[in-house]
């Protein structure tokens, strides 16, 4: 049973460019959450997708957008990249209806460097 | 709104010594509590969680954490650490009434176990 997978593992972009990161959830999961982890910091919630719609959003600008596909995989898009967007981007999947808690399982992350 | 404070950014300790990683949280609503571990260049792995019931929860590799509602704390302890416990540890919370929703993380504590 494959866990959460993310691609690419590493990425280098230039300021002002756009980037797309991809995530495939754990088998059986229907919800995908994205987190940004800056160096030396804890992960910060970007947004969560369920049934192809954004269910929740953290305090990130509109430059950060996402999408969820019918097969539950997800993309994170960042436009007009800034140096401060350099971070590890983590994807987490869960089964929303799972009780008592839709536990989130994390992927290995995509390391984005903006130069 | 919720916030999580990890009181120590770095904890150096000798092998086989006991360790405590401290976590305090602030929330106006009831929360679930978690400890995650992150090994170098990897994603997050759930170490243990408190949902309800006994305030002392244990992991399979010897860690335990105690939920203290009056002190709003969820400290992580291990009576005897191994070299392999060297990693970054994150305390996190999520709202009970937002099942499967966003996790709020602390800044992390780097545990360094020396021989």
Interface residues (C-beta under 8 A of the other chain):
Chain A: X4 X31 X33 X35 X40 X41 X42 X43 X44 X45 X48 X55 X56 X58 X90 X92 X94 X95 X96 X98 X99 X100 X101 X102 X103 X104 X105 X106 X107 X108 X109
Chain B: X4 X6 X32 X36 X42 X43 X44 X45 X46 X49 X51 X52 X90 X92 X94 X98 X99 X100 X101 X102 X103 X104 X105 X106 X107 X108
